[in-house]
């Protein structure tokens, strides 16, 4: 399950974005070109490496 702040890759074209809101099964994503859209969670793949690098230390 995706969470706010997760970095994701869109399955259809490889675009990268960050999850801004989650209302299952949809995720509100801001994409690398600053376009914003609601996408089905099934079409998104979490980029674990990038997500960890961009998170603030706890």
Secondary structure, DSSP 8 states (H G I E B T S, - for coil): ---TT-EEEETTT--EEEEEEEETTEEEEEETTS-EEEEEGGGEEE-HHHHHHHS---
